[in-house]
Amino acid sequence: MDFLEIANIRESCRKYDATRDIENEKLEKILNAAQLAPSACNGQPYHFTVCKGDTAKKVAAACVGMGINKFAADAPVLIVISEMPYVKTAALGAKLKGNDYRSIDIGITAAYLTAEASTQGIGSCILGWLDDKKTREICDTQYPVRLVITLGYPKENKPPRPKKREPLEKLVSYK
């Protein structure tokens, strides 16, 4: 499968088969892909907490509110991505250039993680709606939680939905 095929099949899964666990080999491949993601100064300013069982249920509950993310409770695995401190060179660059490299790096690693999940037949959804304080308590971390990614086998085996995207002409300019 080439990258464009992966990009075309990857979509946010909101209906998981709660009876089916993810095999450890597949979870390791997904985490290995996230580990390989590029980051500013190779600093990898993030930490992954893999949550299963009761811990996953608690984290899922910390991501629900106002009718949002109810589906997370059915995902057998939730990966909490915490923002770690910068390495010195990236911290200097961030200060000099006024750019938040950690947020960029977390986005890139989340993309790698979810793309590999798709190649493994695992559904995923990136959650930004979360209760940072509760999630920190559940995961026993002092670092800010930036994203939670749900993982699991899709409940329904359907072809991917058609992508609704802006045309390239609107997104790209050449100079």
C-alpha positions, 0 to 999 in steps of 0.5 A: 500500500502506498501513502496515497492509498493509506491517506484515502482509507484513513478516516475517523472511526466512531463505531468500534467493536468493543468485543475485539482487542487489538493484537499486541503485534499490531499495537507495537507496529502502530507505536513504532510508526509514531516513534519514527515520526520526525520532530524538531531537533529530533527532540520527540517532545511527547510521551504515549500512555497506552490505556486499556481496560478500566483505564481506557474507560476512565480516559474515555469518560474524561473525553466526553462532554456536551454529546461529544466523543461518546463512542470513545468508551467502545474503543479497547485502546486509548493512547494519551499523548502528553507534551514533554519539555523541549530539548535545549536546541528546539527550545532555543529555536522556538523562542527565537522564531516564536513557533510552537514546535511541540504542537507541530511534532505532536500533530506529526506523530499522531498522523504517523500513528493513525496512518499505521493503524489504518494499514493494520486494519485498526480504526482510529480517531484523534480527540482534542476534546478532553479534560486535561486535569482528569486525564493527567490524574488517570495517567499519573502524569504531570505533563499536559495532555494534548491529544487522545487517540482511540484505537479499535476494530471498526464495528462495521466493515464498510468502504471508506467514506468519500473525502470532502476536501477543498480543491487543490486550487484553493489550498495551493499556490505557486510563485 
